[in-house]
């Protein structure tokens, strides 16, 4: 058979579902054994395609997460360097209240970054839902 373009196949299936009539007697025209074999082959192909699609999604999500995590770590490093410099200066100048405030900002920065990293890691997980694919025969007249 000929494989249809994905969008055309989707439109054909939707139109058949909406406007078509049940095809009784198909088994008189098409041998049920042949149809079963064809549907089994399509099921195997669809499973392989789904696994390939799932692998691409996992890879893309890992790449995206890696970029986001690198960005967060760079931000954290830059901000910590600034805050550590300020903390050291305040300590040398005897400004205890400013040093304490800066230490508090450092702690909050680290907490925020940990939360963001956790969120990114959670979102990057791909959980596939496997379901049976519905097959049908469409008689185009």
C-alpha positions as CSV (number, residue, x, y, z in Angstrom):
1,X,0.0,0.0,0.0
2,X,0.8,3.6,-0.1
3,X,1.6,5.6,3.0
4,X,-0.4,8.9,3.1
5,X,1.0,12.2,4.3
6,X,0.3,12.4,8.1
7,X,-2.0,15.5,7.9
8,X,-3.9,13.9,5.0
9,X,-4.3,10.6,6.8
10,X,-5.5,12.5,9.9
11,X,-8.1,14.5,7.9
12,X,-9.3,11.3,6.1
13,X,-9.7,9.5,9.4
14,X,-11.6,12.4,11.0
15,X,-13.9,12.7,8.0
16,X,-14.5,9.0,7.9
17,X,-15.4,9.0,11.6
18,X,-17.7,12.0,11.3
19,X,-19.4,11.3,8.0
20,X,-18.8,7.6,7.1
21,X,-21.0,4.6,7.6
22,X,-20.1,1.3,9.0
23,X,-18.5,-1.0,6.4
24,X,-20.4,-4.3,6.8
25,X,-19.2,-7.2,4.7
26,X,-15.6,-6.0,4.5
27,X,-14.6,-9.6,5.3
28,X,-16.2,-10.8,2.1
29,X,-13.9,-8.5,0.1
30,X,-10.8,-8.7,2.2
31,X,-9.5,-12.0,3.8
32,X,-9.6,-11.5,7.6
33,X,-6.3,-13.3,8.0
34,X,-4.6,-10.9,5.6
35,X,-6.1,-8.0,7.3
36,X,-5.0,-9.3,10.7
37,X,-1.4,-9.7,9.4
38,X,-1.4,-6.2,8.0
39,X,-2.8,-4.7,11.2
40,X,-0.2,-6.6,13.3
41,X,2.6,-5.3,11.0
42,X,1.2,-1.8,11.4
43,X,1.0,-2.2,15.2
44,X,4.7,-3.3,15.2
45,X,5.7,-0.3,13.1
46,X,3.7,2.1,15.2
47,X,5.3,0.7,18.4
48,X,8.8,1.2,16.8
49,X,7.9,4.7,15.7
50,X,6.6,5.6,19.2
51,X,9.7,4.3,20.8
52,X,11.8,6.4,18.4
53,X,9.6,9.5,19.1
54,X,10.0,8.9,22.9
55,X,13.8,8.6,22.6
56,X,13.9,12.0,20.7
57,X,11.7,13.6,23.4
58,X,13.9,12.3,26.1
59,X,17.1,13.6,24.3
60,X,15.5,17.0,23.6
61,X,14.4,17.4,27.2
62,X,17.8,16.4,28.6
63,X,19.5,19.0,26.3
64,X,17.0,21.7,27.3
65,X,17.5,20.8,31.0
66,X,21.3,20.8,30.7
67,X,21.2,24.4,29.2
68,X,18.8,25.6,31.9
69,X,20.9,24.1,34.7
70,X,24.1,25.5,33.3
71,X,22.4,29.0,33.2
72,X,21.3,28.7,36.8
73,X,24.7,27.6,38.0
74,X,26.4,30.4,36.1
75,X,24.0,32.9,37.6
76,X,24.5,31.5,41.1
77,X,28.3,31.6,40.7
78,X,28.3,35.3,39.6
79,X,25.8,36.3,42.3
80,X,27.7,34.4,45.0
81,X,31.0,36.1,44.0
82,X,29.4,39.5,44.3
83,X,27.8,38.7,47.7
84,X,30.9,37.1,49.0
85,X,32.9,40.2,48.1
86,X,30.4,42.4,49.9
87,X,30.3,40.1,52.9
88,X,34.1,40.2,53.2
89,X,34.2,43.9,52.8
90,X,31.5,44.4,55.5
91,X,33.3,42.1,57.8
92,X,36.5,44.1,57.4
93,X,34.7,47.3,57.9
94,X,33.0,46.0,61.0
95,X,29.5,46.3,59.6
96,X,28.0,43.3,61.3
97,X,24.3,44.0,60.3
98,X,25.2,44.4,56.6
99,X,27.4,41.2,56.7
100,X,24.5,39.3,58.3
101,X,22.1,40.6,55.7
102,X,24.5,39.6,52.9
103,X,24.8,36.2,54.4
104,X,21.0,35.9,54.5
105,X,21.0,36.9,50.8
106,X,23.5,34.1,50.0
107,X,21.4,31.5,51.9
108,X,18.3,32.6,50.0
109,X,20.1,32.6,46.7
110,X,21.3,29.0,47.3
111,X,17.8,27.9,48.3
112,X,16.2,29.4,45.2
113,X,18.8,27.8,42.9
114,X,18.2,24.4,44.5
115,X,14.5,24.8,44.1
116,X,14.9,25.8,40.4
117,X,17.3,23.0,39.7
118,X,14.8,20.5,41.3
119,X,12.0,21.9,39.2
120,X,14.0,21.7,36.0
121,X,15.0,18.1,36.7
122,X,11.4,17.1,37.4
123,X,10.1,18.8,34.2
124,X,12.8,17.1,32.2
125,X,11.5,13.6,33.0
126,X,9.5,12.0,30.1
127,X,6.8,9.6,31.2
128,X,5.3,7.9,28.2
129,X,1.8,6.5,28.3
130,X,1.4,3.4,26.3
131,X,-2.0,2.6,24.9
132,X,-3.4,0.4,22.3
133,X,-3.7,2.0,18.9
134,X,-7.1,1.8,17.3
135,X,-7.1,0.4,13.8
136,X,-9.8,0.6,11.2
137,X,-10.4,-0.1,7.6
138,X,-11.7,2.8,5.4
139,X,-13.3,1.9,2.1
140,X,-12.9,5.0,-0.2
141,X,-15.5,4.9,-2.9
